[in-house]
């Protein structure tokens, strides 16, 4: 869901930059009917998919895998349609013009954008309400084994609690920082001319200020999110001491380890923040209540692996490279339009083509990159709970006499323990072991790679060589893109007035 919300806000920024609008020439009244009619149609589609999923679950409540697959699949399709419909409304209807007409020509500093976005947000909330019975039913099935074993469990969350969590985690996580960026974009755009004059004719002064704002917002976003997500510092005790020991061992620095309150419904951990002063490691209450300390330490080690492997900075490098590719594609298409007299290839259509290309890059390449980063973090998680030779209980290449030297082999006992933690987390979150996500490989694939790395001395080396190659390509590609852009736009970057 986070990607869908990002797409919606990115589309708003695109709209602000002068993207093509109302290509069908629809009247304001027809545009309003279409926009709000789509909410009804998507709600009806969500009701139909929820009904089908509940029927699937009713066929065999003891084995919810098929229902879980359907729920996640239908949810993904609805999210993609919802994002596509919103972008289409911006391009094909007069919905933005209708909203703008309510305020006249004066500056609104983000208010128009948020109102333009409102049908998207309403649709999202309506779909959550419709899907709640399915979520509740699947969670109840997941809790039955724990109840039968005599464990205490939280009652499945109410509709109000379910909506509160989704609004906090799925929507506000992205909406709060992006709203700050959109408001800042409107303010900067309003003062574009004074900024240019104040910088001696620097035409990109407003763009540079916008870049500084974006960096500042995302730098401090974790401080905002720790309150949006309902967290508190993890209480002192043996577990916290063990996690701090792992952090010292792996040289991971952070501001705080946070307990993430979800009423026991989320069994997960996360890390957020680029630099230590604003970096937080989050452990959910469901994780603490459902896993033993060894498995919690393994999950913490996984999150520490994301930090030590610089995954968040490399995601930023990926985003930068994507923007450079988009800019290069714009210039190529404009050159093609000029030299081959493609009258139909106007700048409006170039923007649409480039926008689709960016979505494709993020949808495929970013997901692929995330897969490999998850595997690398899994290796770190297994490493963090590696026992000494005397505690290793399985035939193990790492701890055997005359074992491989200089290879990237995992301890078999640690790999098995981490695999058990993965399976446990998946089961408690209602995720089938063979289900793949956009950013996460399936639990089965993750477990298999861990097993391979504990049995084959070359498997880990091949994987790490691939990771280093990918990171190198990202860095070199970004540097080449920045250098090419500077060469192409040198005269634009430095106005003649600077040189007298």
N, C-alpha and C positions, 0 to 999 in steps of 0.2 A: 504493500500500500504506500510505503514511503516514496517509491519511484513515481507512482501515479500522482501524488501530491506535488512532487518536484516538477513533473511535466506540466501540471496546471499552472504553477507559479512561473515557470520558465516561459510558458505561452503568454502569460500576462506581460512579462518583460519584453517579449518579442512584439506584442501588440503595442506597447509603449514606444518601441523603436521605429514604428511606422510600417509594420507588416500589413499585407493586403487584407482588407476587410470588406464584408458584405458583397462578395463577388457575384451573388445571385440577384442583387438589387432588391431585396425583400423590403416590404414596408415595416415600420416599427410594430404595428399590431400583429402582423403575421409572424414576425420574429419572436415576439413575446409568447405567442401561442405555441410556437415550435419549441422554444426553450423549456417552458414549463410542461408541455405535453411529453417531452422526453423524460422528465422525472417520473411521470406516471407509467410510461412504457418500461423504463428500467426497473421500477418497483415491481411491476407485474412480472417481468422476467426473473427477478430475484425470488418472488413468491413461487413461481413455477419450479425453479431449480431447488429451492428449499424443500418443496413438496416431494420432488423426486428423490432427494437425498434422504429424507426421513423414511420414505418407503424402502429404500435400499437398506437402511439401518434396521428397519423392522423385520426384514427377512432373516437376519442372523445377528441379533444384538451382541452375541458373544464374540463376534469377529467383525469389528467396525472398520477394518482396513478399506473395504470398497466404499463405504460411506465417507470416510475421511478423504480418500482420493477424489471422490465426486465433489465434496465440499470445497476442497482447495482448488480443484480445476475450475468449477463454476465461478468461484470467487475471483480467480485470476482473469477469466474471460470477462466478467462483469466490470472489473476494474479497468481493463484495457478499453472496453467499449465506452465506459464512462469518461475516460481521458480523451478518447478519440472524438466523442460527441462534443465535449467542451471545446476542443481545438477547432472542430468544424463550425461550431457556433460563432467563434471569433472570426473565422474566415468568411463564412457563407451567409451569415445573418447580420442584422443591424442591432443585435443585442447590446454591444458596447456603446453604440450611438444612442440607444434608448436611455441607458444609464447616464451617459454623459449629458444628455439633454435635460436631466433633472437638476443639474447644478450650474448650467450656463457655461461661460467661457473662463471663469476664474479658476485658480489652482485649488485642488482638493487634497493634495498630498496623500495619495493612497486610498482615499475613501471610494473613489470610482472603481478602482481595481478590485477592492474587496467586495463591492456590490456586484461587479461583473462576475466574480468568482462564486457568488452566493448559490446559484443553482447547482454548481458542482458540489459544494459542501452539503446542501440539502439532500442531494441525491445520495451522497456517501452515507449520511446519517440514516436516511430511509432504508437503504440496503442493509445497514447494520441491524436495524430494528427487525427487518424481515428475516434476516439470517440468524437472529438470536436463538430461536428454538432449536435449530440444527446444532449450533455451538454448544448449547446447554445439554442436548441429548448425547452428543459425542463425549463431552467432559464427564457426564454421569457414568457412561460406560467405562471410561478410563479410570474412574475412582472406585468402581466395584471391586476389583481385586484387592485394593488396599483395605476396603471395608471388610471384605471376607476374611482378611488376615488379622483383623482386630486393630488396625491402625486408625488413629484419629485423623480426620480430614476436614478441610474447610467445606462448608456447603457451597455448591456451585453458585456463582455470582448471579445477582438479580439483573433484570434488564437495565436498571439505573446504573448499577456498578459496572456492567458490561459496556454500556455507552460511555460512562465516565473514563474507563480505562482506554477505550479505543480513541476517544477524542484526545485524551492526553498523549497517548503513545503514537497512534497512527497519524493524527492530524496536527496537533500543536507542536510536535517534535520538529516538523518541517515548517509549519505555518508561522510560528513565532519569529524565527530568524529571517524567513523569506519576507514576511510583512515588513520588518525593519528595513530590508533591502529595497523593497518596492517603494516604501515611503521616502527613503533616502534618494532613490532614483528620481522620484517626482520633484523633490526639493532641488536636487542638483540640476535637473533639466530646466527648472524654472529660472535658475540663476546661471544658466549656461553662458550667456553673453557677458555678464559681468566677470565671470571666471576667466573667460578668454581674454578680456581686456586687461584684467589684473595680472595675467601671466605673459603680457607682451605679445599677444596673438597666438598663443599656444592652443591649437584647435582641439587637441586631445586632453586638455586640462580637466574637463568634466569627466572624461572616461577614466583618467588616472585617479581622480577623487573617488569615483564609483568603485574602482578596483580596491582602493584603500579601505573603503567602507565595507565591501564584501569580506575582505580579509579580517577586518576587525570584528565583524559580526560572527563569523565562524570561529574565530579565535576564542571569543568569550561565550559562545553558544552553550558549551557544557555547563557553565555556571547557571544559566537559565534553565537548562534541561533537568538539572538535579532537583529543582523545585517542581517543574512540570510533571516529572515522573513520580513524585511522592516518595522521597528517599530520606534516609537519616544515616549518620555514621554507623558502621557495623559495631555492635557492642564489643567491649573488651572481653577476652576469654581465650580458651585454648585454640579455637579455630582461627580467630583473628591473628593470634601469635604465629600460627603455622603459615598463614597466608603472607604475613609480613616477612617471615623467614624465607619463603619462596621468592618474594619480591627482592629481598637482599641478595639471594643466591643468583637470581637472573638479572640483577642490576636494573630492575624496573623502578622508575620513579613516578610518583603520582601525588596528587593532593590529598585524596581520601579514598578509603574503601567504603562504599555505600551499601546499605541494605535497601533494596528496592521493594516497596510494598505493592503487592498485587492481589491480596487476599488469598494467596496460595495458588492462584490460577496460572501463573507464569513460572515455569521451571527453566531458568536461563540465567546467563550472565552477559555482561557487555562491558566494553571499554569506550570511553569518549574523551576527546581532547588531544590536541597535537603536542603541546608542551606541558611539562610536569606541573607548573603552577595552576593549570586549569584542566588537568587530566584526572578523571575519576574511573575507578573500577567498580562496577555494580554487580551485586549478587542478589538475586530475587529471593523473597521469602519462601516461595515454593521450592526453590533449589535447596535452601537450608533445611526445610522440613522433610524433603523426600530423598535426599542422597546422604550417604555416610561421609565422614570427613575426608577420607581418601579421595572419593570421587569429586567432592567439592574442590579439593586442592588441585585435582586434575583439570577441572573446568577453569579454575583461576589461572593455572599454568597456560592454558590455551589462550586466555585473554592477554596474559603477559607476553605470549608469543606474538600476538598482533602488534604489541608495542615495540618489542625488541627487533622485529623484522621490518619496522617502519612502514607498515601497511597503510596507515592513514595518509602520511606524506606521499606515498606512491599513488594513492587514489587521487590526490590533488594534482600530481604530475600527469596522471591519465586525463583528468578533466582539462588541464591546460593544453595537452596535446590534442584533445578532441576539438577545443576551440580553434587551435591553429589549423587543424585539418579543415574545419568548417570555413574559416577565412580563406584558406587556399582554394577550396572548392568554389567559393563565390567568385574569386578572381578568374579561375579557369572557365567557369560558365559564362562570365561576362565577356571574356576574350573570345570564346566560341560564338556567342551571340553577335559580336561585332564583326568578326572575320568571315562568318559563314551566312550572315544576313538572316539569322533566325529571328524574324520579327516577333514570333509568338513567345520567344524566350525573354520576356520582360523581367525586370528586377523582382516583381512580385512573385513570379513563378520560380525564379532562382531561389528566393527565400524559402519557398515551400519545399523545393527539392533538397536544399541544404538542411532544412529542419527535419525532414524525413531521414536524411542520412545520419544526422546526429542521434536521432532516436534509435536508428539501427545500430550505430556504434555502441551506444550505451546498453542497448538491449542484448547484444551478442558479446561484444568484446569485454565490457565491464563485468558481465556475469561470468565469463570464462576466467578473467583475472581473479575475481572473487573466489571462484572454485579453488584455484591453486593456492591462494593465500589462506583459505580455510585449511587445506591439507598441511601447509607449512605450520600453521598455528597448532594443529593436531599433534605434529611432531614435537613441538615445544611443550604441549600439555603432557605428553607421555614422558618426555625428558624430565619434567618437573617432579614426577613421582617415581623416578627410577630408584629401586632399592639397591642396597649393597649386595655384593656377591652372595653373602650368607643368607640374605632374605629372598633372593631370587628363586622362585619355586617352579620354574619351567625350564625345559631345555633351551638354553639361551646362548646365541653366538657372542653377545657382548661380554658375558661373564664366563665363557668357557676358556679353559687354558689353551693358549695358542690361537685364540680367536682373531678375527680380522683386525689389522692395525691400520689406522688412518681412514677407515671407512665410516660411512654415516649410518651405522646399524642401530636399531632401537632395541632396548631390553624387551624380551618376550613377555615377561611378567608385567612390565609397565604398559606395553602396547595392549595387552589383554585387559588390564584394569581400565585403561582409558576407553577401550572399545565398550566395556560394560557400562561406563558412565554415559557414553554417547547413546547407547540403546535405551538406557533408563530415562534419560532426558527426552528422547524421542517418544517413548511410550507414554510418559506423563503429559506431554504436550499434544498427544493425539496425532503424531506424525508417523506414517508408515515407513518402515526401514528402507524401502526402495523408492521413496518419493524424492524427486529432485526439485529444488527451488531455483529461483532466478540467480541467487547469490550463494547458495549452499548445495554442494553435492549430496547425494543420498547417503544415509547412514551406512548402508551396505558398502558403497564405494569407499567411504572414509575408513571403515573398519578393514576392508580388504587391503588398502594401501598401507595401513599401519602394520598389518600382518606381513605383507611383502617386505616391508622395511626391517622387520625383526628376523626375517628368514633369509633374505638375499642381501649380502653386503653391498651389492652394486645398485640396488633399487633406490636407496636414499641418496647416493651420489648422483645418479641420473636425474632424480627429481630436483635436487638442489642446483645442479647445473642448469636445468631448464628455468628455474626461478631466477637465477642470476642473469641468464640471457634475457628473459622478459624484462627484468628491471633495467638492464643495460639498454635495451631497445627503447624503453620509455624515456630514459634520460637523454640518450643521443637524439632520438626523434624530436623531443621537445627543444633541445638546444639548436638543432638544425632549423626547426620551425621558427624559433625566436630570431635566429640570425638572418634567415631568409626574409622574415617580415621587416626587420630593421633595414635590410638592404633595399627592399622594394619601396619602403615608405620613409626613407631617410629625410627627404626634403619636406615631407609632411610632418615628421616628428620635430624637426628643428626649424622654426620659422625664420625667414630672412631678417626680420627685425632684430633678432638676437645678435646679429653680426654687423649691426650698424648700417 
